[in-house]
Amino acid sequence: MDLEGQELTALRGLSRALNRGVIELIYFEVRTELLHRYGLTPEDVVQFQRQSGFRVFYCRECDLAGRSKARVTFSRSGLNRLHLADIGSVPRDIGTDLLAVHGSLIIERTVH
């Protein structure tokens, strides 16, 4: 999802589907300067997804360097090859792509 700062608007429109787990994965862009145009922060977008039952991860190779990798076991075996890092606290200034995974897909999570 790349909506130039309107990601939260789209997510709000999907809130019932998100809460029911109908949507399992969301790959989205988050850029501070685009969100600020609409009075939003990256934390707003990530927090909304967390409240909807999602875990949010860094997924791009350039964002994984120097971060603790999350070892996540998914109920869908094809997803188990992903290299991810928990986003944890959201930086105030960010410009990257993130992956939100609905909790129903996560079987086990360990950090190494």
Secondary structure as GFF3:
##gff-version 3
##sequence-region A 1 112
A	DSSP	alpha_helix	7	13	.	.	.	ID=ss1
A	DSSP	alpha_helix	15	20	.	.	.	ID=ss2
A	DSSP	beta_strand	25	31	.	.	.	ID=ss3
A	DSSP	alpha_helix	32	36	.	.	.	ID=ss4
A	DSSP	alpha_helix	42	51	.	.	.	ID=ss5
A	DSSP	beta_strand	54	58	.	.	.	ID=ss6
A	DSSP	alpha_helix	61	64	.	.	.	ID=ss7
A	DSSP	beta_strand	70	74	.	.	.	ID=ss8
A	DSSP	three_ten_helix	77	81	.	.	.	ID=ss9
A	DSSP	beta_strand	85	86	.	.	.	ID=ss10
A	DSSP	beta_strand	95	102	.	.	.	ID=ss11
A	DSSP	three_ten_helix	103	105	.	.	.	ID=ss12
A	DSSP	beta_strand	106	111	.	.	.	ID=ss13
###
